[in-house]
């Protein structure tokens, strides 16, 4: 059974940093693309960042230069380092895995709240 479990969220002030972690289990994810998304109640789920099996990365414009995604393949871990946090970064952050083109496995999410 595939499971993605996020951790590391919390309440911080604007300008602070947080590091989110995602532990993947149930199969080998080294060939998968892994991504982070975020969701605010009443809004569409938003892409934040992803990292392909090759190690190449892509970021949403709103987080480029502030967030960094990385992965530890042998540990089946994915991380999201978030610096210079802004109140508009407040959301539930979800980890996802894509065996091919689409993200089909999702975690439950971890809440990030940034106060001004």
Jmol script that loads the backbone (N, CA, C; Angstrom):
load data "model"
ATOM      1  N   UNK A   1       0.845  -1.191   0.000  1.00  0.00           N
ATOM      2  CA  UNK A   1       0.000   0.000   0.000  1.00  0.00           C
ATOM      3  C   UNK A   1       0.881   1.242   0.000  1.00  0.00           C
ATOM      4  N   UNK A   2       0.652   2.104  -0.979  1.00  0.00           N
ATOM      5  CA  UNK A   2       1.432   3.323  -1.087  1.00  0.00           C
ATOM      6  C   UNK A   2       0.976   4.323  -0.034  1.00  0.00           C
ATOM      7  N   UNK A   3       1.943   4.926   0.625  1.00  0.00           N
ATOM      8  CA  UNK A   3       1.621   5.918   1.645  1.00  0.00           C
ATOM      9  C   UNK A   3       2.615   7.070   1.554  1.00  0.00           C
ATOM     10  N   UNK A   4       2.089   8.283   1.601  1.00  0.00           N
ATOM     11  CA  UNK A   4       2.910   9.487   1.655  1.00  0.00           C
ATOM     12  C   UNK A   4       2.525  10.241   2.915  1.00  0.00           C
ATOM     13  N   UNK A   5       3.508  10.550   3.743  1.00  0.00           N
ATOM     14  CA  UNK A   5       3.237  11.213   5.018  1.00  0.00           C
ATOM     15  C   UNK A   5       4.092  12.468   5.116  1.00  0.00           C
ATOM     16  N   UNK A   6       3.413  13.602   5.203  1.00  0.00           N
ATOM     17  CA  UNK A   6       4.106  14.881   5.311  1.00  0.00           C
ATOM     18  C   UNK A   6       4.312  15.267   6.778  1.00  0.00           C
ATOM     19  N   UNK A   7       5.342  16.047   7.019  1.00  0.00           N
ATOM     20  CA  UNK A   7       5.592  16.581   8.357  1.00  0.00           C
ATOM     21  C   UNK A   7       6.383  17.876   8.227  1.00  0.00           C
ATOM     22  N   UNK A   8       6.451  18.621   9.326  1.00  0.00           N
ATOM     23  CA  UNK A   8       7.272  19.818   9.353  1.00  0.00           C
ATOM     24  C   UNK A   8       6.524  21.127   9.277  1.00  0.00           C
ATOM     25  N   UNK A   9       5.215  21.063   9.111  1.00  0.00           N
ATOM     26  CA  UNK A   9       4.435  22.294   9.064  1.00  0.00           C
ATOM     27  C   UNK A   9       4.365  22.947  10.425  1.00  0.00           C
ATOM     28  N   UNK A  10       3.808  24.153  10.446  1.00  0.00           N
ATOM     29  CA  UNK A  10       3.664  24.860  11.710  1.00  0.00           C
ATOM     30  C   UNK A  10       3.278  26.303  11.511  1.00  0.00           C
ATOM     31  N   UNK A  11       3.321  27.040  12.619  1.00  0.00           N
ATOM     32  CA  UNK A  11       2.996  28.462  12.621  1.00  0.00           C
ATOM     33  C   UNK A  11       4.298  29.252  12.742  1.00  0.00           C
ATOM     34  N   UNK A  12       4.549  30.116  11.774  1.00  0.00           N
ATOM     35  CA  UNK A  12       5.770  30.912  11.769  1.00  0.00           C
ATOM     36  C   UNK A  12       5.415  32.351  11.419  1.00  0.00           C
ATOM     37  N   UNK A  13       6.403  33.234  11.582  1.00  0.00           N
ATOM     38  CA  UNK A  13       6.209  34.628  11.202  1.00  0.00           C
ATOM     39  C   UNK A  13       6.753  34.883   9.806  1.00  0.00           C
ATOM     40  N   UNK A  14       6.265  35.926   9.193  1.00  0.00           N
ATOM     41  CA  UNK A  14       6.760  36.305   7.867  1.00  0.00           C
ATOM     42  C   UNK A  14       8.275  36.490   7.916  1.00  0.00           C
ATOM     43  N   UNK A  15       8.948  35.933   6.903  1.00  0.00           N
ATOM     44  CA  UNK A  15      10.396  36.004   6.852  1.00  0.00           C
ATOM     45  C   UNK A  15      11.095  34.777   7.410  1.00  0.00           C
ATOM     46  N   UNK A  16      10.375  33.957   8.150  1.00  0.00           N
ATOM     47  CA  UNK A  16      10.950  32.741   8.727  1.00  0.00           C
ATOM     48  C   UNK A  16      11.087  31.631   7.681  1.00  0.00           C
ATOM     49  N   UNK A  17      11.681  30.533   8.119  1.00  0.00           N
ATOM     50  CA  UNK A  17      11.875  29.370   7.249  1.00  0.00           C
ATOM     51  C   UNK A  17      11.243  28.134   7.874  1.00  0.00           C
ATOM     52  N   UNK A  18      10.870  27.204   7.008  1.00  0.00           N
ATOM     53  CA  UNK A  18      10.387  25.892   7.424  1.00  0.00           C
ATOM     54  C   UNK A  18      10.906  24.866   6.439  1.00  0.00           C
ATOM     55  N   UNK A  19      11.068  23.647   6.932  1.00  0.00           N
ATOM     56  CA  UNK A  19      11.446  22.549   6.057  1.00  0.00           C
ATOM     57  C   UNK A  19      10.401  21.461   6.192  1.00  0.00           C
ATOM     58  N   UNK A  20       9.729  21.184   5.089  1.00  0.00           N
ATOM     59  CA  UNK A  20       8.742  20.115   5.052  1.00  0.00           C
ATOM     60  C   UNK A  20       9.404  18.824   4.592  1.00  0.00           C
ATOM     61  N   UNK A  21       8.925  17.715   5.145  1.00  0.00           N
ATOM     62  CA  UNK A  21       9.416  16.402   4.751  1.00  0.00           C
ATOM     63  C   UNK A  21       8.252  15.539   4.306  1.00  0.00           C
ATOM     64  N   UNK A  22       8.533  14.632   3.392  1.00  0.00           N
ATOM     65  CA  UNK A  22       7.540  13.672   2.925  1.00  0.00           C
ATOM     66  C   UNK A  22       8.195  12.299   2.918  1.00  0.00           C
ATOM     67  N   UNK A  23       7.629  11.392   3.705  1.00  0.00           N
ATOM     68  CA  UNK A  23       8.120  10.017   3.746  1.00  0.00           C
ATOM     69  C   UNK A  23       7.224   9.153   2.882  1.00  0.00           C
ATOM     70  N   UNK A  24       7.811   8.502   1.895  1.00  0.00           N
ATOM     71  CA  UNK A  24       7.064   7.653   0.972  1.00  0.00           C
ATOM     72  C   UNK A  24       7.342   6.182   1.289  1.00  0.00           C
ATOM     73  N   UNK A  25       6.305   5.368   1.225  1.00  0.00           N
ATOM     74  CA  UNK A  25       6.476   3.948   1.478  1.00  0.00           C
ATOM     75  C   UNK A  25       5.500   3.154   0.633  1.00  0.00           C
ATOM     76  N   UNK A  26       5.755   1.887   0.500  1.00  0.00           N
ATOM     77  CA  UNK A  26       4.859   1.016  -0.238  1.00  0.00           C
ATOM     78  C   UNK A  26       5.414   0.563  -1.572  1.00  0.00           C
ATOM     79  N   UNK A  27       6.399   1.257  -2.087  1.00  0.00           N
ATOM     80  CA  UNK A  27       7.090   0.850  -3.305  1.00  0.00           C
ATOM     81  C   UNK A  27       8.333   1.699  -3.462  1.00  0.00           C
ATOM     82  N   UNK A  28       9.087   1.439  -4.509  1.00  0.00           N
ATOM     83  CA  UNK A  28      10.293   2.220  -4.773  1.00  0.00           C
ATOM     84  C   UNK A  28       9.923   3.448  -5.592  1.00  0.00           C
ATOM     85  N   UNK A  29      10.266   4.616  -5.082  1.00  0.00           N
ATOM     86  CA  UNK A  29       9.865   5.861  -5.718  1.00  0.00           C
ATOM     87  C   UNK A  29      10.982   6.534  -6.499  1.00  0.00           C
ATOM     88  N   UNK A  30      12.135   5.882  -6.584  1.00  0.00           N
ATOM     89  CA  UNK A  30      13.283   6.561  -7.179  1.00  0.00           C
ATOM     90  C   UNK A  30      13.032   6.966  -8.627  1.00  0.00           C
ATOM     91  N   UNK A  31      12.175   6.231  -9.343  1.00  0.00           N
ATOM     92  CA  UNK A  31      11.897   6.560 -10.743  1.00  0.00           C
ATOM     93  C   UNK A  31      10.693   7.485 -10.902  1.00  0.00           C
ATOM     94  N   UNK A  32      10.066   7.832  -9.814  1.00  0.00           N
ATOM     95  CA  UNK A  32       8.869   8.673  -9.856  1.00  0.00           C
ATOM     96  C   UNK A  32       9.259  10.146  -9.813  1.00  0.00           C
ATOM     97  N   UNK A  33       8.418  10.973 -10.386  1.00  0.00           N
ATOM     98  CA  UNK A  33       8.489  12.400 -10.087  1.00  0.00           C
ATOM     99  C   UNK A  33       7.768  12.618  -8.753  1.00  0.00           C
ATOM    100  N   UNK A  34       8.330  13.479  -7.939  1.00  0.00           N
ATOM    101  CA  UNK A  34       7.733  13.791  -6.644  1.00  0.00           C
ATOM    102  C   UNK A  34       7.463  15.292  -6.593  1.00  0.00           C
ATOM    103  N   UNK A  35       6.319  15.643  -6.059  1.00  0.00           N
ATOM    104  CA  UNK A  35       5.957  17.052  -6.064  1.00  0.00           C
ATOM    105  C   UNK A  35       5.346  17.527  -4.762  1.00  0.00           C
ATOM    106  N   UNK A  36       5.340  18.842  -4.630  1.00  0.00           N
ATOM    107  CA  UNK A  36       4.641  19.512  -3.543  1.00  0.00           C
ATOM    108  C   UNK A  36       3.575  20.427  -4.141  1.00  0.00           C
ATOM    109  N   UNK A  37       2.407  20.348  -3.548  1.00  0.00           N
ATOM    110  CA  UNK A  37       1.293  21.208  -3.923  1.00  0.00           C
ATOM    111  C   UNK A  37       0.769  21.868  -2.651  1.00  0.00           C
ATOM    112  N   UNK A  38      -0.061  22.884  -2.817  1.00  0.00           N
ATOM    113  CA  UNK A  38      -0.672  23.487  -1.640  1.00  0.00           C
ATOM    114  C   UNK A  38      -2.106  23.857  -1.932  1.00  0.00           C
ATOM    115  N   UNK A  39      -2.890  23.892  -0.856  1.00  0.00           N
ATOM    116  CA  UNK A  39      -4.305  24.178  -1.026  1.00  0.00           C
ATOM    117  C   UNK A  39      -4.818  25.038   0.108  1.00  0.00           C
ATOM    118  N   UNK A  40      -5.585  26.035  -0.279  1.00  0.00           N
ATOM    119  CA  UNK A  40      -6.267  26.926   0.656  1.00  0.00           C
ATOM    120  C   UNK A  40      -7.759  26.655   0.521  1.00  0.00           C
ATOM    121  N   UNK A  41      -8.489  26.600   1.631  1.00  0.00           N
ATOM    122  CA  UNK A  41      -9.938  26.342   1.544  1.00  0.00           C
ATOM    123  C   UNK A  41     -10.625  27.293   0.569  1.00  0.00           C
ATOM    124  N   UNK A  42     -11.423  26.715  -0.331  1.00  0.00           N
ATOM    125  CA  UNK A  42     -12.161  27.521  -1.298  1.00  0.00           C
ATOM    126  C   UNK A  42     -11.389  27.844  -2.555  1.00  0.00           C
ATOM    127  N   UNK A  43     -10.129  27.385  -2.628  1.00  0.00           N
ATOM    128  CA  UNK A  43      -9.322  27.646  -3.817  1.00  0.00           C
ATOM    129  C   UNK A  43      -8.857  26.340  -4.436  1.00  0.00           C
ATOM    130  N   UNK A  44      -8.434  26.428  -5.694  1.00  0.00           N
ATOM    131  CA  UNK A  44      -7.913  25.258  -6.393  1.00  0.00           C
ATOM    132  C   UNK A  44      -6.561  24.854  -5.800  1.00  0.00           C
ATOM    133  N   UNK A  45      -6.284  23.557  -5.870  1.00  0.00           N
ATOM    134  CA  UNK A  45      -4.964  23.083  -5.477  1.00  0.00           C
ATOM    135  C   UNK A  45      -3.921  23.702  -6.399  1.00  0.00           C
ATOM    136  N   UNK A  46      -2.824  24.143  -5.812  1.00  0.00           N
ATOM    137  CA  UNK A  46      -1.812  24.877  -6.558  1.00  0.00           C
ATOM    138  C   UNK A  46      -0.489  24.120  -6.573  1.00  0.00           C
ATOM    139  N   UNK A  47       0.110  24.032  -7.743  1.00  0.00           N
ATOM    140  CA  UNK A  47       1.430  23.429  -7.877  1.00  0.00           C
ATOM    141  C   UNK A  47       2.464  24.325  -7.203  1.00  0.00           C
ATOM    142  N   UNK A  48       3.385  23.707  -6.460  1.00  0.00           N
ATOM    143  CA  UNK A  48       4.460  24.453  -5.815  1.00  0.00           C
ATOM    144  C   UNK A  48       5.804  24.114  -6.444  1.00  0.00           C
ATOM    145  N   UNK A  49       6.132  22.813  -6.477  1.00  0.00           N
ATOM    146  CA  UNK A  49       7.429  22.401  -7.011  1.00  0.00           C
ATOM    147  C   UNK A  49       7.400  20.911  -7.290  1.00  0.00           C
ATOM    148  N   UNK A  50       8.250  20.465  -8.216  1.00  0.00           N
ATOM    149  CA  UNK A  50       8.442  19.033  -8.352  1.00  0.00           C
ATOM    150  C   UNK A  50       9.866  18.725  -8.763  1.00  0.00           C
ATOM    151  N   UNK A  51      10.237  17.488  -8.530  1.00  0.00           N
ATOM    152  CA  UNK A  51      11.565  17.006  -8.860  1.00  0.00           C
ATOM    153  C   UNK A  51      11.419  15.685  -9.584  1.00  0.00           C
ATOM    154  N   UNK A  52      12.043  15.586 -10.771  1.00  0.00           N
ATOM    155  CA  UNK A  52      11.944  14.386 -11.574  1.00  0.00           C
ATOM    156  C   UNK A  52      12.965  13.353 -11.108  1.00  0.00           C
ATOM    157  N   UNK A  53      12.851  12.140 -11.689  1.00  0.00           N
ATOM    158  CA  UNK A  53      13.777  11.076 -11.311  1.00  0.00           C
ATOM    159  C   UNK A  53      15.212  11.483 -11.656  1.00  0.00           C
ATOM    160  N   UNK A  54      15.358  12.326 -12.663  1.00  0.00           N
ATOM    161  CA  UNK A  54      16.691  12.766 -13.083  1.00  0.00           C
ATOM    162  C   UNK A  54      17.299  13.783 -12.118  1.00  0.00           C
ATOM    163  N   UNK A  55      16.447  14.358 -11.261  1.00  0.00           N
ATOM    164  CA  UNK A  55      16.918  15.401 -10.366  1.00  0.00           C
ATOM    165  C   UNK A  55      16.575  16.804 -10.826  1.00  0.00           C
ATOM    166  N   UNK A  56      16.046  16.925 -12.040  1.00  0.00           N
ATOM    167  CA  UNK A  56      15.665  18.253 -12.509  1.00  0.00           C
ATOM    168  C   UNK A  56      14.445  18.738 -11.734  1.00  0.00           C
ATOM    169  N   UNK A  57      14.370  20.035 -11.560  1.00  0.00           N
ATOM    170  CA  UNK A  57      13.313  20.617 -10.731  1.00  0.00           C
ATOM    171  C   UNK A  57      12.547  21.701 -11.483  1.00  0.00           C
ATOM    172  N   UNK A  58      11.374  21.983 -10.987  1.00  0.00           N
ATOM    173  CA  UNK A  58      10.541  23.044 -11.538  1.00  0.00           C
ATOM    174  C   UNK A  58       9.761  23.663 -10.386  1.00  0.00           C
ATOM    175  N   UNK A  59       9.570  24.984 -10.458  1.00  0.00           N
ATOM    176  CA  UNK A  59       8.911  25.703  -9.372  1.00  0.00           C
ATOM    177  C   UNK A  59       7.817  26.620  -9.904  1.00  0.00           C
ATOM    178  N   UNK A  60       6.831  26.849  -9.068  1.00  0.00           N
ATOM    179  CA  UNK A  60       5.853  27.879  -9.373  1.00  0.00           C
ATOM    180  C   UNK A  60       6.547  29.237  -9.281  1.00  0.00           C
ATOM    181  N   UNK A  61       6.109  30.175 -10.109  1.00  0.00           N
ATOM    182  CA  UNK A  61       6.725  31.498 -10.103  1.00  0.00           C
ATOM    183  C   UNK A  61       6.655  32.159  -8.736  1.00  0.00           C
ATOM    184  N   UNK A  62       5.594  31.896  -8.015  1.00  0.00           N
ATOM    185  CA  UNK A  62       5.375  32.552  -6.722  1.00  0.00           C
ATOM    186  C   UNK A  62       6.373  32.115  -5.650  1.00  0.00           C
ATOM    187  N   UNK A  63       7.050  30.976  -5.864  1.00  0.00           N
ATOM    188  CA  UNK A  63       7.975  30.484  -4.840  1.00  0.00           C
ATOM    189  C   UNK A  63       9.413  30.416  -5.353  1.00  0.00           C
ATOM    190  N   UNK A  64       9.609  30.695  -6.618  1.00  0.00           N
ATOM    191  CA  UNK A  64      10.938  30.579  -7.215  1.00  0.00           C
ATOM    192  C   UNK A  64      11.914  31.500  -6.485  1.00  0.00           C
ATOM    193  N   UNK A  65      13.064  30.948  -6.138  1.00  0.00           N
ATOM    194  CA  UNK A  65      14.070  31.726  -5.426  1.00  0.00           C
ATOM    195  C   UNK A  65      13.923  31.676  -3.909  1.00  0.00           C
ATOM    196  N   UNK A  66      12.780  31.190  -3.439  1.00  0.00           N
ATOM    197  CA  UNK A  66      12.560  31.100  -1.982  1.00  0.00           C
ATOM    198  C   UNK A  66      12.457  29.653  -1.505  1.00  0.00           C
ATOM    199  N   UNK A  67      11.891  28.776  -2.348  1.00  0.00           N
ATOM    200  CA  UNK A  67      11.690  27.380  -1.984  1.00  0.00           C
ATOM    201  C   UNK A  67      12.662  26.498  -2.755  1.00  0.00           C
ATOM    202  N   UNK A  68      13.060  25.395  -2.127  1.00  0.00           N
ATOM    203  CA  UNK A  68      13.934  24.426  -2.783  1.00  0.00           C
ATOM    204  C   UNK A  68      13.424  23.017  -2.497  1.00  0.00           C
ATOM    205  N   UNK A  69      13.206  22.263  -3.557  1.00  0.00           N
ATOM    206  CA  UNK A  69      12.778  20.874  -3.413  1.00  0.00           C
ATOM    207  C   UNK A  69      14.002  19.972  -3.583  1.00  0.00           C
ATOM    208  N   UNK A  70      14.044  18.911  -2.794  1.00  0.00           N
ATOM    209  CA  UNK A  70      15.135  17.944  -2.913  1.00  0.00           C
ATOM    210  C   UNK A  70      14.590  16.565  -2.529  1.00  0.00           C
ATOM    211  N   UNK A  71      15.382  15.560  -2.823  1.00  0.00           N
ATOM    212  CA  UNK A  71      14.939  14.208  -2.509  1.00  0.00           C
ATOM    213  C   UNK A  71      16.122  13.351  -2.109  1.00  0.00           C
ATOM    214  N   UNK A  72      15.838  12.353  -1.291  1.00  0.00           N
ATOM    215  CA  UNK A  72      16.829  11.346  -0.927  1.00  0.00           C
ATOM    216  C   UNK A  72      16.255  10.028  -1.439  1.00  0.00           C
ATOM    217  N   UNK A  73      16.753   9.564  -2.567  1.00  0.00           N
ATOM    218  CA  UNK A  73      16.134   8.430  -3.250  1.00  0.00           C
ATOM    219  C   UNK A  73      16.157   7.156  -2.413  1.00  0.00           C
ATOM    220  N   UNK A  74      17.277   6.867  -1.816  1.00  0.00           N
ATOM    221  CA  UNK A  74      17.377   5.589  -1.105  1.00  0.00           C
ATOM    222  C   UNK A  74      16.520   5.582   0.158  1.00  0.00           C
ATOM    223  N   UNK A  75      16.251   6.756   0.703  1.00  0.00           N
ATOM    224  CA  UNK A  75      15.405   6.836   1.892  1.00  0.00           C
ATOM    225  C   UNK A  75      13.945   7.088   1.540  1.00  0.00           C
ATOM    226  N   UNK A  76      13.645   7.240   0.248  1.00  0.00           N
ATOM    227  CA  UNK A  76      12.277   7.551  -0.187  1.00  0.00           C
ATOM    228  C   UNK A  76      11.736   8.794   0.524  1.00  0.00           C
ATOM    229  N   UNK A  77      12.559   9.828   0.583  1.00  0.00           N
ATOM    230  CA  UNK A  77      12.174  11.078   1.229  1.00  0.00           C
ATOM    231  C   UNK A  77      12.224  12.227   0.231  1.00  0.00           C
ATOM    232  N   UNK A  78      11.304  13.155   0.395  1.00  0.00           N
ATOM    233  CA  UNK A  78      11.297  14.382  -0.399  1.00  0.00           C
ATOM    234  C   UNK A  78      11.171  15.550   0.584  1.00  0.00           C
ATOM    235  N   UNK A  79      11.864  16.628   0.282  1.00  0.00           N
ATOM    236  CA  UNK A  79      11.883  17.767   1.184  1.00  0.00           C
ATOM    237  C   UNK A  79      11.499  19.042   0.437  1.00  0.00           C
ATOM    238  N   UNK A  80      10.977  19.986   1.191  1.00  0.00           N
ATOM    239  CA  UNK A  80      10.713  21.316   0.644  1.00  0.00           C
ATOM    240  C   UNK A  80      11.234  22.331   1.650  1.00  0.00           C
ATOM    241  N   UNK A  81      12.352  22.951   1.307  1.00  0.00           N
ATOM    242  CA  UNK A  81      12.909  24.006   2.138  1.00  0.00           C
ATOM    243  C   UNK A  81      12.248  25.317   1.739  1.00  0.00           C
ATOM    244  N   UNK A  82      11.608  25.960   2.693  1.00  0.00           N
ATOM    245  CA  UNK A  82      10.878  27.189   2.415  1.00  0.00           C
ATOM    246  C   UNK A  82      11.498  28.336   3.207  1.00  0.00           C
ATOM    247  N   UNK A  83      12.040  29.295   2.489  1.00  0.00           N
ATOM    248  CA  UNK A  83      12.668  30.464   3.107  1.00  0.00           C
ATOM    249  C   UNK A  83      11.862  31.719   2.790  1.00  0.00           C
ATOM    250  N   UNK A  84      12.106  32.755   3.565  1.00  0.00           N
ATOM    251  CA  UNK A  84      11.445  34.049   3.347  1.00  0.00           C
ATOM    252  C   UNK A  84       9.935  33.878   3.194  1.00  0.00           C
ATOM    253  N   UNK A  85       9.354  33.164   4.112  1.00  0.00           N
ATOM    254  CA  UNK A  85       7.922  32.868   4.018  1.00  0.00           C
ATOM    255  C   UNK A  85       7.077  34.123   4.105  1.00  0.00           C
ATOM    256  N   UNK A  86       5.976  34.100   3.367  1.00  0.00           N
ATOM    257  CA  UNK A  86       5.040  35.218   3.309  1.00  0.00           C
ATOM    258  C   UNK A  86       3.673  34.745   3.780  1.00  0.00           C
ATOM    259  N   UNK A  87       2.838  35.661   4.255  1.00  0.00           N
ATOM    260  CA  UNK A  87       1.478  35.254   4.669  1.00  0.00           C
ATOM    261  C   UNK A  87       0.718  34.531   3.561  1.00  0.00           C
ATOM    262  N   UNK A  88       0.964  34.899   2.306  1.00  0.00           N
ATOM    263  CA  UNK A  88       0.270  34.244   1.199  1.00  0.00           C
ATOM    264  C   UNK A  88       0.748  32.819   0.951  1.00  0.00           C
ATOM    265  N   UNK A  89       1.781  32.380   1.657  1.00  0.00           N
ATOM    266  CA  UNK A  89       2.206  30.989   1.577  1.00  0.00           C
ATOM    267  C   UNK A  89       1.396  30.099   2.506  1.00  0.00           C
ATOM    268  N   UNK A  90       0.542  30.688   3.319  1.00  0.00           N
ATOM    269  CA  UNK A  90      -0.296  29.915   4.232  1.00  0.00           C
ATOM    270  C   UNK A  90      -1.202  28.965   3.456  1.00  0.00           C
ATOM    271  N   UNK A  91      -1.129  27.680   3.784  1.00  0.00           N
ATOM    272  CA  UNK A  91      -1.899  26.654   3.075  1.00  0.00           C
ATOM    273  C   UNK A  91      -1.620  25.296   3.716  1.00  0.00           C
ATOM    274  N   UNK A  92      -2.381  24.315   3.269  1.00  0.00           N
ATOM    275  CA  UNK A  92      -2.040  22.917   3.539  1.00  0.00           C
ATOM    276  C   UNK A  92      -1.130  22.463   2.406  1.00  0.00           C
ATOM    277  N   UNK A  93       0.032  21.952   2.764  1.00  0.00           N
ATOM    278  CA  UNK A  93       1.007  21.496   1.775  1.00  0.00           C
ATOM    279  C   UNK A  93       0.935  19.980   1.644  1.00  0.00           C
ATOM    280  N   UNK A  94       0.788  19.536   0.408  1.00  0.00           N
ATOM    281  CA  UNK A  94       0.626  18.116   0.128  1.00  0.00           C
ATOM    282  C   UNK A  94       1.767  17.589  -0.724  1.00  0.00           C
ATOM    283  N   UNK A  95       2.192  16.409  -0.387  1.00  0.00           N
ATOM    284  CA  UNK A  95       3.212  15.694  -1.146  1.00  0.00           C
ATOM    285  C   UNK A  95       2.508  14.768  -2.131  1.00  0.00           C
ATOM    286  N   UNK A  96       3.078  14.599  -3.312  1.00  0.00           N
ATOM    287  CA  UNK A  96       2.470  13.739  -4.320  1.00  0.00           C
ATOM    288  C   UNK A  96       3.540  13.002  -5.104  1.00  0.00           C
ATOM    289  N   UNK A  97       3.142  11.839  -5.650  1.00  0.00           N
ATOM    290  CA  UNK A  97       4.063  11.020  -6.438  1.00  0.00           C
ATOM    291  C   UNK A  97       3.438  10.694  -7.780  1.00  0.00           C
ATOM    292  N   UNK A  98       4.259  10.751  -8.834  1.00  0.00           N
ATOM    293  CA  UNK A  98       3.802  10.492 -10.194  1.00  0.00           C
ATOM    294  C   UNK A  98       4.625   9.376 -10.809  1.00  0.00           C
ATOM    295  N   UNK A  99       4.038   8.191 -11.008  1.00  0.00           N
ATOM    296  CA  UNK A  99       4.782   7.112 -11.663  1.00  0.00           C
ATOM    297  C   UNK A  99       5.042   7.387 -13.145  1.00  0.00           C
ATOM    298  N   UNK A 100       4.182   8.182 -13.762  1.00  0.00           N
ATOM    299  CA  UNK A 100       4.431   8.583 -15.150  1.00  0.00           C
ATOM    300  C   UNK A 100       4.124  10.063 -15.268  1.00  0.00           C
ATOM    301  N   UNK A 101       3.084  10.414 -16.017  1.00  0.00           N
ATOM    302  CA  UNK A 101       2.820  11.829 -16.228  1.00  0.00           C
ATOM    303  C   UNK A 101       1.984  12.456 -15.115  1.00  0.00           C
ATOM    304  N   UNK A 102       1.071  11.692 -14.569  1.00  0.00           N
ATOM    305  CA  UNK A 102       0.102  12.250 -13.614  1.00  0.00           C
ATOM    306  C   UNK A 102       0.460  11.916 -12.166  1.00  0.00           C
ATOM    307  N   UNK A 103       0.121  12.844 -11.278  1.00  0.00           N
ATOM    308  CA  UNK A 103       0.280  12.585  -9.858  1.00  0.00           C
ATOM    309  C   UNK A 103      -0.919  11.759  -9.389  1.00  0.00           C
ATOM    310  N   UNK A 104      -0.658  10.541  -8.948  1.00  0.00           N
ATOM    311  CA  UNK A 104      -1.745   9.645  -8.568  1.00  0.00           C
ATOM    312  C   UNK A 104      -1.742   9.294  -7.090  1.00  0.00           C
ATOM    313  N   UNK A 105      -0.616   9.537  -6.433  1.00  0.00           N
ATOM    314  CA  UNK A 105      -0.536   9.247  -5.004  1.00  0.00           C
ATOM    315  C   UNK A 105      -0.376  10.564  -4.256  1.00  0.00           C
ATOM    316  N   UNK A 106      -1.167  10.711  -3.179  1.00  0.00           N
ATOM    317  CA  UNK A 106      -1.183  11.959  -2.432  1.00  0.00           C
ATOM    318  C   UNK A 106      -1.118  11.697  -0.932  1.00  0.00           C
ATOM    319  N   UNK A 107      -0.456  12.599  -0.226  1.00  0.00           N
ATOM    320  CA  UNK A 107      -0.472  12.557   1.218  1.00  0.00           C
ATOM    321  C   UNK A 107      -1.657  13.334   1.760  1.00  0.00           C
ATOM    322  N   UNK A 108      -1.773  13.344   3.085  1.00  0.00           N
ATOM    323  CA  UNK A 108      -2.882  14.044   3.741  1.00  0.00           C
ATOM    324  C   UNK A 108      -2.600  15.531   3.922  1.00  0.00           C
ATOM    325  N   UNK A 109      -1.349  15.902   3.912  1.00  0.00           N
ATOM    326  CA  UNK A 109      -1.007  17.318   4.003  1.00  0.00           C
ATOM    327  C   UNK A 109      -0.525  17.734   5.384  1.00  0.00           C
ATOM    328  N   UNK A 110       0.197  18.844   5.393  1.00  0.00           N
ATOM    329  CA  UNK A 110       0.649  19.452   6.634  1.00  0.00           C
ATOM    330  C   UNK A 110       0.378  20.955   6.557  1.00  0.00           C
ATOM    331  N   UNK A 111      -0.149  21.521   7.635  1.00  0.00           N
ATOM    332  CA  UNK A 111      -0.556  22.919   7.629  1.00  0.00           C
ATOM    333  C   UNK A 111       0.643  23.832   7.853  1.00  0.00           C
ATOM    334  N   UNK A 112       0.738  24.838   7.003  1.00  0.00           N
ATOM    335  CA  UNK A 112       1.730  25.898   7.166  1.00  0.00           C
ATOM    336  C   UNK A 112       0.966  27.208   7.318  1.00  0.00           C
ATOM    337  N   UNK A 113       1.217  27.907   8.407  1.00  0.00           N
ATOM    338  CA  UNK A 113       0.568  29.184   8.650  1.00  0.00           C
ATOM    339  C   UNK A 113       1.641  30.240   8.882  1.00  0.00           C
ATOM    340  N   UNK A 114       1.591  31.303   8.082  1.00  0.00           N
ATOM    341  CA  UNK A 114       2.572  32.374   8.174  1.00  0.00           C
ATOM    342  C   UNK A 114       1.853  33.644   8.625  1.00  0.00           C
ATOM    343  N   UNK A 115       2.232  34.151   9.785  1.00  0.00           N
ATOM    344  CA  UNK A 115       1.592  35.361  10.295  1.00  0.00           C
ATOM    345  C   UNK A 115       2.396  36.591   9.861  1.00  0.00           C
ATOM    346  N   UNK A 116       1.683  37.684   9.711  1.00  0.00           N
ATOM    347  CA  UNK A 116       2.344  38.925   9.259  1.00  0.00           C
ATOM    348  C   UNK A 116       2.876  39.736  10.423  1.00  0.00           C
TER     349      UNK A 116
END
end "model"
wireframe off; spacefill off
backbone 0.3
color backbone group
